[in-house]
Amino acid sequence: MSKKLLLVGVLFSLLAVAGFAQVTDSASITLQGVVAPVVTVTVTPESGYNTLNLGTDQTDLLVATVNEFSNVAAGYTVTLTSVYAGANATADAGFSSLSTGDTLAYSVEYDGAAVAFSGGSATVTPAGTKSATAAGVDKAVTISYSGAAVVLGDGTYTDTLEFTITGN
């Protein structure tokens, strides 16, 4: 009988151990997304930007507001190009008339800092960090010129300013 009891005890022990044994399995998924790099530059001209009276003197005349935005983690750079400065290899921009050949130099400030062109362009926002807000950052574009002291032929005078933003 004791062998029978021993056998029954062993069976109960095996059943008890088998009943408490846990079987597990696991699986996982790694979620991942992508944010595309975005850089935008928007120029909002002030009223009268294209009907300037060049026969007067102007100091720090607001002609536009530029909005810069970049989500590029390494930052971004903004350059300003003047067609006149590039064509004439000058440090200042200038208005020119195709009909008279007359010109009037003018200076540009970007966000309060003087702009000096080299080869027609200048870096106006050096490499920095990404934008802090989704609204980007607004920067004023002002110009100054002395037209009262010169005699310009009548007609239309132009220069084109181009702003370029580049993710670093």
DOVO-973301 format. One record per atom (N, C-alpha, C): residue in three letters; x, z, y. Coordinates in steps of 0.05 Angstrom, whole numbers, padded with zeros to 5 digits, always signed. Atoms other than C-alpha are relative to their C-alpha. Example, Ala and Ser with C-alpha at 12.3 -4.5 7.8 and 13.67 -1.06 7.14 Angstrom:
BEGIN
ALA+00018+00000-00024 ALA+00246+00156-00090 ALA+00018+00000+00024 SER-00016-00001-00024 SER+00273+00143-00021 SER-00015+00014+00022 
This chain:
BEGIN
MET+00015+00000-00023 MET+00000+00000+00000 MET+00017+00000+00025 SER-00016-00001-00024 SER+00054+00014+00047 SER+00012-00028+00007 LYS-00009+00027-00006 LYS+00078-00058+00040 LYS-00022-00015+00014 LYS+00023+00013-00012 LYS+00008-00081+00057 LYS-00003+00009+00029 LEU+00003-00011-00027 LEU+00006-00036+00117 LEU+00023-00010+00018 LEU-00022+00010-00015 LEU+00074-00058+00139 LEU-00005-00030+00008 LEU+00006+00028-00005 LEU+00053-00131+00133 LEU-00021-00003+00021 VAL+00022+00000-00020 VAL-00011-00118+00173 VAL+00012+00008+00027 GLY-00012-00009-00025 GLY+00030-00081+00226 GLY+00017-00022+00013 VAL-00017+00022-00010 VAL+00079-00139+00232 VAL-00018-00022+00010 LEU+00019+00021-00009 LEU+00020-00188+00237 LEU-00012+00007+00027 PHE+00011-00009-00026 PHE-00012-00147+00293 PHE+00021-00001+00022 SER-00022+00001-00020 SER+00055-00142+00329 SER+00004-00029+00009 LEU-00004+00029-00006 LEU+00064-00218+00325 LEU-00023-00010+00017 LEU+00024+00009-00015 LEU-00007-00230+00349 LEU+00001+00012+00028 ALA+00000-00012-00026 ALA+00002-00181+00406 ALA+00021-00013+00019 VAL-00021+00013-00016 VAL+00067-00213+00429 VAL-00009-00028+00007 ALA+00009+00027-00005 ALA+00037-00283+00423 ALA-00022+00000+00021 GLY+00022-00002-00019 GLY-00024-00261+00464 GLY+00010+00005+00028 PHE-00010-00007-00027 PHE+00019-00236+00522 PHE+00021-00020+00010 ALA-00020+00020-00009 ALA+00069-00294+00524 ALA-00014-00019+00019 GLN+00011+00018-00020 GLN+00058-00337+00586 GLN+00014-00027-00002 VAL-00010+00028+00000 VAL+00066-00412+00588 VAL-00004-00009+00029 THR+00003+00009-00028 THR+00080-00440+00658 THR+00011-00028+00004 ASP-00010+00026-00008 ASP+00092-00506+00691 ASP-00003-00001+00030 SER+00003+00003-00029 SER+00102-00526+00764 SER+00009-00028+00008 ALA-00007+00026-00011 ALA+00108-00588+00806 ALA-00001+00003+00030 SER+00000-00002-00029 SER+00121-00599+00880 SER-00001-00027+00013 ILE+00000+00025-00015 ILE+00113-00651+00934 ILE+00012+00007+00027 THR-00013-00004-00025 THR+00156-00656+00996 THR-00013-00019+00020 LEU+00013+00016-00021 LEU+00117-00680+01057 LEU+00021-00008+00020 GLN-00020+00010-00020 GLN+00156-00722+01106 GLN-00014-00020+00018 GLY+00011+00019-00020 GLY+00138-00760+01169 GLY+00022-00010+00017 VAL-00020+00013-00017 VAL+00174-00804+01218 VAL-00012-00002+00029 VAL+00007+00004-00027 VAL+00171-00805+01294 VAL+00018-00022+00011 ALA-00016+00023-00009 ALA+00193-00872+01322 ALA+00011+00007+00028 PRO-00012-00004-00026 PRO+00240-00872+01382 PRO-00017-00015+00021 VAL+00016+00012-00022 VAL+00203-00885+01448 VAL+00015+00005+00026 VAL-00010-00002-00027 VAL+00232-00899+01516 VAL-00018-00017+00018 THR+00016+00015-00019 THR+00190-00920+01576 THR+00009+00006+00028 VAL-00006-00004-00028 VAL+00204-00930+01649 VAL-00023-00015+00015 THR+00022+00011-00015 THR+00146-00942+01697 THR+00005+00002+00030 VAL-00005+00000-00029 VAL+00153-00962+01770 VAL-00028-00002+00014 THR+00025+00000-00016 THR+00095-00944+01817 THR+00008-00004+00029 PRO-00008+00005-00028 PRO+00106-00977+01885 PRO-00018+00014+00020 GLU+00016-00012-00022 GLU+00083-00945+01950 GLU-00013-00023+00015 SER+00014+00020-00017 SER+00035-00981+01995 SER+00020-00011+00021 GLY-00017+00013-00019 GLY+00072-01031+02039 GLY+00028-00006-00009 TYR-00027+00005+00010 TYR+00133-01038+01994 TYR+00008-00029+00003 ASN-00006+00028-00001 ASN+00127-01113+01999 ASN-00007-00013+00027 THR+00004+00010-00027 THR+00111-01119+02073 THR+00016+00017+00020 LEU-00017-00016-00017 LEU+00169-01080+02103 LEU+00007-00014+00026 ASN-00008+00011-00025 ASN+00185-01090+02176 ASN+00030+00002+00002 LEU-00029+00000+00001 LEU+00258-01109+02172 LEU+00012-00001+00028 GLY-00010+00000-00028 GLY+00264-01113+02249 GLY+00001+00028+00011 THR-00002-00028-00009 THR+00263-01037+02253 THR+00022+00015-00016 ASP-00018-00017+00015 ASP+00307-00980+02229 ASP-00017+00018-00018 GLN+00014-00018+00018 GLN+00284-00940+02169 GLN+00021+00018-00014 THR-00017-00019+00014 THR+00314-00877+02139 THR-00016+00014-00022 ASP+00013-00013+00023 ASP+00295-00851+02070 ASP-00029-00008-00003 LEU+00027+00010+00003 LEU+00233-00894+02066 LEU-00008-00001-00029 LEU+00009+00000+00028 LEU+00196-00880+02001 LEU-00013-00026-00007 VAL+00011+00026+00008 VAL+00183-00947+01967 VAL-00012+00000-00028 ALA+00011-00001+00028 ALA+00168-00926+01895 ALA+00006+00027-00012 THR-00006-00023+00018 THR+00165-00871+01844 THR+00004-00011-00028 VAL-00007+00009+00027 VAL+00197-00883+01777 VAL-00005+00023-00020 ASN+00004-00020+00021 ASN+00173-00846+01715 ASN+00017-00007-00024 GLU-00017+00004+00023 GLU+00224-00838+01659 GLU-00010+00017-00023 PHE+00007-00015+00024 PHE+00205-00818+01588 PHE+00016-00009-00023 SER-00014+00006+00025 SER+00245-00814+01524 SER-00003+00023-00019 ASN+00000-00021+00021 ASN+00236-00777+01459 ASN+00024-00002-00018 VAL-00024+00004+00016 VAL+00304-00799+01433 VAL+00016+00026+00002 ALA-00013-00026+00001 ALA+00338-00734+01412 ALA+00028+00000+00013 ALA-00027+00002-00012 ALA+00407-00758+01434 ALA-00001-00005+00030 GLY+00003+00004-00029 GLY+00379-00770+01504 GLY-00003-00029+00008 TYR+00005+00026-00010 TYR+00373-00830+01548 TYR+00016-00004+00026 THR-00014+00007-00024 THR+00405-00867+01607 THR-00019-00020+00015 VAL+00015+00019-00016 VAL+00371-00904+01665 VAL+00020-00014+00019 THR-00017+00016-00018 THR+00406-00961+01702 THR-00018-00015+00020 LEU+00014+00015-00021 LEU+00384-00995+01767 LEU+00017-00024+00006 THR-00013+00025-00006 THR+00401-01067+01781 THR-00012-00012+00025 SER+00009+00014-00024 SER+00397-01103+01848 SER+00009-00029-00003 VAL-00007+00029+00002 VAL+00395-01179+01846 VAL+00020-00007+00022 TYR-00018+00006-00023 TYR+00428-01182+01915 TYR+00028+00011-00005 ALA-00027-00012+00004 ALA+00484-01133+01898 ALA+00015-00014-00022 GLY-00013+00014+00022 GLY+00498-01170+01834 GLY+00010-00028+00008 ALA-00007+00027-00008 ALA+00499-01239+01866 ALA+00022+00000+00021 ASN-00019-00001-00022 ASN+00542-01216+01925 ASN+00023+00020-00005 ALA-00021-00019+00008 ALA+00587-01164+01889 ALA+00004+00021+00022 THR-00002-00021-00020 THR+00570-01109+01939 THR-00009+00026-00011 ALA+00008-00027+00009 ALA+00561-01034+01932 ALA-00028+00007+00010 ASP+00027-00004-00010 ASP+00496-01038+01972 ASP-00018-00023-00008 ALA+00020+00021+00004 ALA+00433-01076+01959 ALA-00004-00014+00027 GLY+00005+00015-00025 GLY+00408-01126+02010 GLY-00024-00018-00002 PHE+00021+00019-00002 PHE+00350-01168+02032 PHE+00012-00027+00008 SER-00010+00027-00008 SER+00363-01243+02036 SER-00024-00019+00003 SER+00020+00021-00005 SER+00324-01302+02062 SER+00010-00026-00010 LEU-00008+00027+00010 LEU+00327-01368+02025 LEU-00002-00021+00022 SER+00004+00020-00021 SER+00302-01405+02086 SER+00021+00001+00022 THR-00019-00002-00022 THR+00350-01377+02138 THR+00029+00006-00009 GLY-00026-00008+00009 GLY+00408-01352+02096 GLY+00008+00027+00011 ASP-00006-00026-00012 ASP+00406-01287+02136 ASP-00003+00022-00021 THR+00002-00023+00018 THR+00416-01220+02100 THR-00001+00026+00016 LEU+00000-00026-00011 LEU+00404-01147+02115 LEU+00006+00020-00022 ALA-00007-00020+00020 ALA+00440-01094+02075 ALA-00018+00025+00003 TYR+00015-00025+00000 TYR+00403-01031+02055 TYR+00011+00018-00021 SER-00009-00019+00019 SER+00420-00968+02018 SER-00023+00011-00016 VAL+00020-00011+00018 VAL+00382-00938+01960 VAL+00007+00028-00008 GLU-00004-00027+00012 GLU+00373-00866+01939 GLU-00020+00002-00023 TYR+00017-00004+00024 TYR+00346-00848+01870 TYR-00001+00029-00005 ASP+00003-00029+00004 ASP+00319-00778+01863 ASP+00018+00016+00018 GLY-00016-00014-00020 GLY+00356-00759+01926 GLY+00030-00005+00000 ALA-00028+00006+00002 ALA+00424-00786+01904 ALA+00006-00029+00008 ALA-00008+00027-00009 ALA+00458-00846+01937 ALA+00008-00017-00024 VAL-00006+00019+00021 VAL+00464-00907+01893 VAL+00022-00019+00009 ALA-00022+00019-00006 ALA+00529-00948+01893 ALA+00000-00020-00023 PHE+00000+00021+00020 PHE+00524-01014+01856 PHE+00028-00009-00006 SER-00025+00012+00009 SER+00581-01042+01815 SER-00008-00022-00018 GLY+00009+00023+00016 GLY+00571-01112+01788 GLY-00030-00003+00001 GLY+00028+00003-00003 GLY+00500-01107+01812 GLY-00017+00022-00013 SER+00016-00022+00013 SER+00480-01045+01772 SER+00014+00027+00005 ALA-00009-00028-00002 ALA+00487-00970+01775 ALA-00015+00017-00019 THR+00014-00019+00017 THR+00472-00914+01728 THR-00012+00021+00018 VAL+00013-00018-00018 VAL+00420-00872+01763 VAL-00009+00026-00014 THR+00004-00024+00017 THR+00404-00824+01706 THR+00020-00001-00022 PRO-00020+00001+00021 PRO+00465-00809+01665 PRO-00011+00011-00027 ALA+00008-00010+00026 ALA+00461-00793+01591 ALA-00008+00029+00001 GLY+00010-00027+00000 GLY+00419-00732+01583 GLY-00017+00005-00025 THR+00016-00006+00023 THR+00370-00700+01536 THR-00027-00014+00001 LYS+00026+00012+00001 LYS+00302-00724+01514 LYS-00018+00013+00021 SER+00019-00010-00019 SER+00243-00714+01561 SER-00011+00027-00009 ALA+00010-00027+00006 ALA+00217-00642+01565 ALA-00030+00000-00004 THR+00029+00001+00002 THR+00144-00663+01571 THR-00009-00028-00007 ALA+00011+00027+00006 ALA+00099-00720+01548 ALA-00005-00016+00025 ALA+00004+00014-00026 ALA+00089-00737+01622 ALA+00025-00012+00010 GLY-00025+00011-00010 GLY+00162-00754+01631 GLY+00008+00014+00026 VAL-00009-00011-00025 VAL+00196-00742+01697 VAL-00001-00021+00022 ASP+00003+00018-00023 ASP+00181-00774+01765 ASP+00025+00002+00018 LYS-00023+00000-00018 LYS+00238-00795+01810 LYS-00006-00019+00023 ALA+00006+00016-00024 ALA+00232-00821+01882 ALA+00022-00021+00005 VAL-00019+00022-00008 VAL+00264-00887+01904 VAL-00005-00003+00030 THR+00001+00003-00029 THR+00279-00888+01979 THR+00021-00020+00008 ILE-00019+00018-00011 ILE+00314-00940+02021 ILE+00004+00005+00029 SER-00006-00003-00028 SER+00347-00940+02089 SER+00013-00027+00009 TYR-00012+00024-00011 TYR+00365-00999+02133 TYR-00001+00001+00031 SER-00001+00002-00029 SER+00382-01016+02206 SER-00005-00029+00008 GLY+00007+00028-00007 GLY+00345-01079+02226 GLY-00004-00004+00029 ALA+00005+00003-00029 ALA+00335-01064+02300 ALA+00024-00012+00014 ALA-00024+00008-00014 ALA+00407-01080+02318 ALA+00009-00029-00007 VAL-00008+00027+00008 VAL+00410-01148+02284 VAL-00023-00020+00006 VAL+00020+00020-00005 VAL+00375-01213+02298 VAL-00003-00016-00025 LEU+00005+00014+00024 LEU+00344-01240+02235 LEU-00020-00023+00006 GLY+00019+00022-00003 GLY+00310-01307+02231 GLY-00026+00007-00013 ASP+00026-00007+00011 ASP+00236-01304+02217 ASP-00003-00011-00028 GLY+00004+00008+00027 GLY+00213-01310+02146 GLY-00001+00023-00019 THR+00002-00020+00022 THR+00210-01273+02080 THR+00027+00006-00011 TYR-00026-00009+00011 TYR+00269-01232+02056 TYR-00006+00016-00025 THR+00006-00014+00025 THR+00273-01205+01985 THR+00026+00011-00013 ASP-00019-00010+00020 ASP+00313-01166+01935 ASP-00017+00011-00023 THR+00014-00011+00023 THR+00292-01146+01865 THR+00016+00023-00011 LEU-00012-00023+00013 LEU+00306-01077+01837 LEU-00012+00002-00028 GLU+00009-00002+00027 GLU+00302-01070+01762 GLU+00011+00026-00012 PHE-00008-00026+00012 PHE+00302-01003+01725 PHE-00001-00004-00030 THR-00002+00003+00029 THR+00324-01002+01652 THR+00006+00027-00013 ILE-00005-00025+00015 ILE+00319-00942+01605 ILE+00009-00007-00028 THR-00012+00005+00026 THR+00361-00939+01542 THR+00003+00026-00014 GLY-00004-00023+00016 GLY+00358-00888+01487 GLY+00029+00001-00010 ASN-00028-00002+00008 ASN+00428-00862+01470 ASN+00003+00002-00030 
